[in-house]
Amino acid sequence: MTSQPTMTTSQNIIVSTKMVVALLVLISFLVAVAFASDFYQDFDITWGDGRAKILDNGQLLTLSLDNTSGSGFKSKNQYLFGKIDMQLKLVPGNSAGTVTAYYLSSLGSTHDEIDFEFLGNLSGDPYILHTNVFTQGKGNREQQFYLWFDPTNDFHTYSILWNPQSIIFSVDGTPIRQFKNFESQGIPFPKNQPMWIYSSLWNADDWATRGGLVKTDWSQAPFTASYQNFNAQACIWSSSAGSSSCSNNSSWLTESLDSTGHERIKWVQKNYMIYNYCTDTKRFPQGLPPECSLAA
């Protein structure tokens, strides 16, 4: 009887990785459930001289960039903690030199900020998802990732869970990064400054693609990014009252990663992380930031 060939360990790993990617793509479709959102109600277009547009009775927002200007918008509300979801479809084709930024931020020199930035690239090369966390005006906490899908083909959900315990970045429901509250160890955490939600599409060809080596090809302009299905379960800040009012369903305020979430983060960071400030000893010759030794 002829024996059947067996798979090698490396083949098993490849098959396993492909299965996980297929599962995550399936989850992305399940996560893309229509939320009740109205961009007219939730956001103001803040710049771009007509390059930002709200369409489809408030269900779709587009930002455009040409060689004269980019464009951007800002939430009407400020939030002090929340679970924020937005679906984005990024600039297709040759997007080198462009940056699509989607982030929460307060104001001032000691501001807090939670960043998603999508760094464009040449056609066929992957986008880079750049994340950062600022506390009291200090950032330098960059982690960068490739994505396991083409973010220009369809809408995908990018989420920030910000509660008193941690900040969790997720893509299509898959957590990719966690910044924990280590205030007890003397590390600042964003908890006192309400933040607006911002997004913009702009030219950053002095640094965005291969450190500025690849410039924006303006013959491809206008560049357009699209947004839909904004959802915020959050505490909305009232400046007049000096306090916040939270949504009825506030289970997110105590939400944390379960064992599956921890495994997903490990999987993403093993297979798709391309930069981690917590391993950049050349950048921090005097020692890595203190949260790096506590984050495990």
Residue pairs with C-beta under 8 A, 6 or more apart in sequence:
7 15
17 271
20 267
21 148
24 148
24 149
24 172
24 174
25 148
25 149
27 172
27 173
27 174
28 149
28 156
28 157
28 172
28 173
30 173
31 157
31 172
31 173
32 87
32 155
32 156
32 157
32 172
32 229
33 229
34 229
35 85
35 229
35 230
35 231
36 231
37 58
37 59
37 228
37 229
37 230
37 231
38 58
38 59
39 54
39 58
39 59
39 60
39 61
39 73
39 227
39 230
40 54
40 58
41 58
41 76
42 75
42 76
42 77
42 230
42 232
43 54
43 61
43 73
43 74
43 75
43 76
43 197
43 230
44 73
44 74
44 75
44 76
45 52
45 54
45 71
45 72
45 73
46 72
46 73
46 74
47 69
47 70
47 71
47 72
47 200
48 63
48 64
48 69
48 70
48 71
48 72
49 69
49 71
51 63
51 64
51 65
51 66
51 69
51 70
51 71
51 222
52 61
52 62
52 63
52 64
52 71
52 72
52 73
53 61
53 62
53 64
54 60
54 61
55 61
55 62
59 228
60 226
60 227
60 228
61 73
61 226
61 227
61 228
62 224
62 225
62 226
62 227
63 70
63 71
63 72
63 73
63 100
63 199
63 200
63 201
63 224
63 225
63 227
64 70
64 71
64 201
64 222
64 223
64 224
65 71
65 91
65 98
65 201
65 202
65 203
65 221
65 222
65 223
65 224
66 218
66 221
66 222
66 223
67 203
67 216
67 218
67 221
70 200
70 201
70 202
70 203
71 200
71 201
72 198
72 199
72 200
72 201
72 202
73 198
73 199
73 200
74 196
74 197
74 198
75 196
75 197
75 198
77 196
77 232
77 234
77 236
77 237
78 194
78 195
78 196
78 236
78 237
78 239
79 104
79 162
79 194
79 195
79 196
79 197
79 232
79 234
79 235
79 236
79 237
79 244
80 191
80 193
80 194
80 195
80 235
80 237
80 244
81 162
81 163
81 164
81 191
81 234
81 235
81 244
81 246
81 253
82 160
82 162
82 232
82 233
82 234
82 235
82 252
83 159
83 160
83 161
83 162
83 163
83 232
83 233
83 234
83 252
83 255
84 104
84 159
84 160
84 161
84 162
84 197
84 231
84 232
84 234
85 157
85 158
85 159
85 229
85 230
85 231
85 232
86 102
86 157
86 158
86 159
86 197
86 199
86 227
86 229
86 230
86 231
87 155
87 156
87 157
87 158
87 227
87 228
87 229
87 230
88 100
88 102
88 118
88 151
88 155
88 156
88 158
88 225
88 226
88 227
89 151
89 152
89 153
89 154
89 155
89 156
89 225
89 226
89 227
90 100
90 118
90 120
90 127
90 151
90 152
90 225
91 98
91 100
91 120
91 152
91 201
91 223
91 224
91 225
92 152
92 153
93 123
93 152
93 220
94 122
94 123
94 217
94 220
95 120
95 121
95 127
95 152
95 223
96 120
96 121
96 122
96 205
96 208
96 209
96 214
96 215
96 216
96 217
97 120
97 203
97 204
97 205
97 208
97 209
97 214
97 215
97 216
97 217
98 120
98 201
98 202
98 203
98 204
98 205
98 208
98 216
98 223
99 117
99 118
99 119
99 120
99 201
99 202
99 203
99 204
99 208
100 117
100 118
100 120
100 199
100 200
100 201
100 225
101 115
101 116
101 117
101 118
101 198
101 199
101 200
101 201
101 202
102 116
102 117
102 118
102 158
102 197
102 198
102 199
103 113
103 114
103 115
103 116
103 117
103 197
103 198
103 199
104 112
104 113
104 114
104 160
104 162
104 195
104 196
104 197
104 198
105 111
105 112
105 113
105 114
105 134
105 195
105 196
105 198
106 112
106 113
106 193
106 194
106 195
106 196
108 137
109 137
110 136
110 137
111 134
111 136
111 137
111 193
112 134
112 135
112 136
112 190
112 193
112 195
113 132
113 133
113 134
113 139
113 190
113 195
114 132
114 133
114 134
114 160
114 162
114 167
114 190
114 195
115 130
115 131
115 132
115 133
115 134
116 129
116 130
116 131
116 158
116 160
116 169
117 129
117 130
117 131
117 132
118 127
118 128
118 129
118 130
118 151
119 127
119 128
119 129
119 130
119 204
119 208
119 209
120 127
120 208
120 209
120 223
121 127
121 128
121 209
121 214
122 209
122 214
126 146
126 147
127 146
127 147
127 151
127 152
128 144
128 145
128 146
128 274
129 144
129 145
129 146
129 147
129 171
129 176
130 142
130 144
131 142
131 143
131 144
131 145
131 169
131 176
131 177
132 139
132 140
132 141
132 142
132 143
133 139
133 141
133 167
133 179
133 190
134 141
134 190
135 187
135 188
135 189
135 190
136 188
138 188
140 277
140 289
141 179
141 277
141 289
141 291
142 275
142 277
143 177
143 273
143 275
143 276
143 277
144 273
144 274
144 275
144 276
145 176
145 268
145 272
145 273
145 274
146 272
146 274
147 156
147 171
147 272
148 271
148 272
149 156
155 226
155 228
155 229
156 171
156 172
157 170
157 171
157 172
157 173
157 229
158 169
158 170
158 171
159 168
159 169
159 170
159 171
159 173
160 167
160 168
160 169
160 170
161 167
161 168
161 170
161 252
161 255
162 190
163 252
163 253
163 254
163 255
164 181
164 191
164 253
165 180
165 181
165 254
165 256
166 178
166 179
166 180
166 181
166 256
166 257
167 178
167 179
167 190
168 175
168 177
168 178
168 257
168 261
169 175
169 176
169 177
169 178
170 176
174 264
174 268
175 257
175 261
175 264
175 265
175 268
176 265
176 268
176 269
176 272
177 265
177 269
178 257
178 265
178 295
179 291
179 295
180 291
180 294
180 295
181 189
181 191
182 189
182 290
182 291
182 294
183 189
183 191
185 290
185 291
185 294
186 290
187 290
187 291
187 294
194 237
194 244
197 232
199 227
201 223
201 224
201 225
203 216
205 212
205 214
205 215
205 216
206 212
209 215
232 247
233 247
233 249
233 250
233 252
234 246
234 247
235 244
235 245
235 246
235 247
235 250
236 244
236 245
236 246
237 243
237 244
238 244
238 245
246 253
257 265
269 276
277 283
277 284
277 288
277 289
277 292
278 288
278 289
278 291
278 292
278 295
279 288
280 288
281 288
